[in-house]
Amino acid sequence: MTTPAAAPSFFTRLGLAFRVLGDATLAAKLVSPAAAAPAPKPAAQAPAPAAEPSALGLLALLQREGRLVDFLEEDVSGFSDADIGAAARVVHTGSRKVLRQYLKLEPALVGTEGDPVTVPAGFSAERIRLTGNVTGQPPFRGTLKHRGWFAAAVTLPVVSSALDARVIAPAEVEL
């Protein structure tokens, strides 16, 4: 917040009066400042906020079907590999069900991992990340280490504004 400037002194105001008397353009600006000032440019639109309810809704679905949050928040250091594997199977099955029901996932780059690939000029750096010794200009030749994933379609259920989307899973109390 800015603080208002102190009122100009008597002599400053007197000097301004003489400037207005001698300068018709300045007088016109002071009489109708809105007409003299150019219209301000509209402020740049802020980017739309991330779809928080949708993201939280997806997380809630992954929790409900696959217990993903429970699994990730659990300290598994005290469990045997067999117990962790059994839990991972439940998480995998439920989470995969959610992904297949609400997202159409496709490889970001079609091919088999381990196969040689050529990355052409003009490639999308969002879909293809180059790693290793990246020098020179495209086309680049390398080995496909991971196909990546691209969401070709998303059909998440609409989250009701009456619900608190931040509740990923309600606490359960057995009576």
C-alpha positions in Angstrom: 0.0 0.0 0.0 1.3 3.5 -0.9 1.2 6.4 1.5 -0.3 9.6 0.2 2.2 12.3 -0.7 2.4 15.3 1.6 0.5 18.4 0.3 2.7 20.6 -1.9 3.9 23.8 -0.3 2.3 27.2 -1.0 5.1 28.2 -3.4 4.9 24.9 -5.3 1.2 25.4 -5.8 1.8 29.0 -6.9 4.3 27.8 -9.4 1.9 25.2 -10.7 -0.8 27.9 -11.1 1.6 30.0 -13.3 2.5 26.8 -15.4 -1.2 26.1 -16.0 -1.7 29.8 -17.1 1.1 29.6 -19.5 0.6 26.0 -20.9 -2.9 25.3 -22.5 -2.0 21.6 -23.0 -1.2 21.1 -19.3 -4.4 23.0 -18.4 -6.5 20.7 -20.7 -4.9 17.6 -19.1 -5.7 18.9 -15.6 -9.3 19.8 -16.5 -10.1 16.4 -18.0 -7.4 13.9 -17.1 -9.3 10.9 -18.3 -9.4 12.3 -21.9 -5.7 13.1 -22.0 -4.5 9.9 -20.5 -4.3 6.9 -22.9 -6.6 4.0 -21.9 -4.7 1.5 -19.8 -4.0 -1.8 -21.3 -6.1 -4.6 -19.8 -4.1 -6.7 -17.3 -2.9 -10.0 -18.6 -5.2 -12.8 -17.7 -3.8 -15.0 -15.0 -3.6 -18.6 -16.0 -6.5 -20.7 -14.8 -5.8 -22.4 -11.5 -5.0 -26.1 -11.7 -8.1 -28.3 -11.5 -7.6 -29.0 -7.9 -11.0 -30.7 -7.3 -10.3 -33.0 -10.3 -6.8 -33.9 -9.1 -8.1 -34.5 -5.6 -11.0 -36.5 -7.0 -8.6 -38.7 -8.9 -6.5 -39.2 -5.8 -9.7 -40.1 -3.9 -10.6 -42.7 -6.5 -7.1 -44.2 -6.3 -7.5 -44.4 -2.5 -11.0 -45.9 -2.6 -10.2 -48.6 -5.2 -6.6 -49.3 -4.6 -5.8 -47.9 -1.1 -3.0 -46.0 -2.7 -2.6 -43.2 -0.1 -2.7 -45.8 2.7 0.0 -47.8 1.1 2.2 -44.7 0.3 1.8 -43.2 3.8 2.6 -46.5 5.6 6.1 -47.1 6.9 6.9 -50.4 5.2 10.3 -50.8 6.7 9.1 -53.2 9.3 7.2 -55.5 6.9 8.5 -58.5 5.1 8.9 -58.4 1.3 6.1 -60.9 1.0 3.7 -58.6 3.0 4.7 -55.6 0.9 4.2 -57.6 -2.3 0.8 -58.7 -1.2 -0.2 -55.1 -0.4 1.3 -53.9 -3.7 -0.9 -56.4 -5.6 -4.1 -54.9 -4.0 -2.9 -51.3 -4.8 -1.9 -52.3 -8.3 -5.2 -54.0 -9.1 -7.4 -51.1 -7.7 -5.3 -48.3 -9.1 -5.2 -49.9 -12.6 -8.9 -50.2 -12.5 -9.3 -46.5 -11.9 -6.8 -45.6 -14.6 -8.6 -47.7 -17.2 -12.0 -46.5 -16.2 -11.3 -42.7 -16.2 -8.2 -42.2 -18.4 -7.3 -43.3 -21.9 -3.5 -43.7 -21.7 -1.3 -44.1 -24.7 2.4 -44.3 -25.0 4.1 -40.9 -25.5 6.4 -42.6 -28.0 5.3 -45.8 -29.7 8.0 -48.5 -29.6 9.4 -51.2 -27.5 11.7 -50.3 -24.6 15.3 -51.2 -25.5 14.8 -50.7 -29.2 16.7 -48.1 -31.2 14.7 -44.9 -32.0 15.3 -41.8 -34.1 14.0 -38.5 -32.6 13.3 -36.1 -35.5 13.7 -32.4 -35.6 10.8 -30.5 -34.2 10.0 -33.2 -31.6 7.9 -32.3 -28.5 10.1 -31.9 -25.5 7.0 -32.4 -23.4 6.5 -35.9 -24.8 10.2 -36.9 -25.3 12.9 -36.3 -22.8 16.5 -36.8 -24.0 18.9 -38.2 -21.5 22.6 -39.1 -21.6 25.1 -37.4 -23.9 22.8 -34.8 -25.6 24.9 -32.9 -28.1 24.3 -31.6 -31.6 21.1 -31.0 -33.5 18.2 -33.4 -34.3 17.6 -36.0 -35.6 18.9 -37.8 -32.5 19.5 -41.6 -32.4 19.2 -43.4 -29.2 17.6 -46.3 -27.2 14.1 -46.1 -25.9 14.4 -46.4 -22.2 10.7 -45.7 -21.3 7.8 -45.1 -23.7 6.2 -42.5 -21.4 2.5 -41.9 -21.1 0.1 -39.5 -22.7 -3.5 -38.9 -21.5 -5.5 -39.1 -24.8 -8.8 -38.8 -22.9 -9.9 -37.9 -19.3 -13.4 -38.6 -18.1 -13.2 -37.9 -14.4 -16.5 -37.7 -12.6 -17.6 -34.1 -11.7 -16.9 -33.3 -8.1 -19.9 -31.7 -6.4 -19.2 -28.2 -5.1 -21.2 -29.2 -2.0 -18.5 -31.7 -1.1 -15.1 -30.9 0.3 -12.8 -32.2 -2.4 -9.9 -32.1 0.0 -11.3 -35.2 1.8 -9.5 -38.0 0.0 -10.9 -40.6 2.3 -13.2 -40.1 5.3 -12.1 -41.5 8.7 -14.0 -44.6 9.5 -15.5 -45.2 12.9 -17.0 -48.6 13.7 -19.8 -48.6 16.2 
